[in-house]
Amino acid sequence: MSTAPAPSSRDLQHPASADIRLEAVLHALSDPMRLQIVRELAAGRDELTCSQFALPVTKSTSTHHFRVLREAGVIRQCYRGTAKMNGLRRDELDDLFPGLLGALLAAADRQAVRLGEG
């Protein structure tokens, strides 16, 4: 009888699509830093490393923001060598909540223009 290997500290837990909750997604996106992360991921087509984000917060706070987004099901993270890669779970979110992500991103873009931030 074989046993499955113990999960590594490099194995990051993500919710299955069926377990992603609207409340968790909205909570994750309610923070300006997390919304900035999602906007940057949505603007590109590739995954980005954590260090590619110029967040005006400490490394531990940045790690917290990425964890909240991952645990809410907004982003997917995986290790490639020593880099932690981040990708937006756009297709899954669009399937679960049609139009939500696009509307939130468009509203965030309009707000950034209105406030002179974008």
C-alpha positions, 0 to 999 in steps of 0.5 A: 500500500503506497501513500501519497507524498506529503505536500511540500511547503512549495505546494500552494493551495488554491480553491477548486473553481466550484469552491470560489465564492463571490464574497471572497472574490469581492473581499479580495478585490476591495483592497487597493493593493490587491486591486492593483495586482489584479489590474497589472495581471489583467493588462498582460497575457503572461504570468508575473513574478511577485518581484515584478509588482512595484507595490509600496508595501513591505515584502511581508505585506505584499506576501499577505496580499498575494495569499488573500488573492490566491485563497479567494481564487482570483489568482493562481500561483506556482513556483518555477525554480525560485520564482513564484509566478502569478496568473489571473484566473480570468477564465474561471472567474468569467465562467462563475461570475460572467462580466464581473471581472471586466466590470470591476477592472473597467470601473477601476480604470475609470477611477484611476483616470478620475483620480489622476492615477492612471 
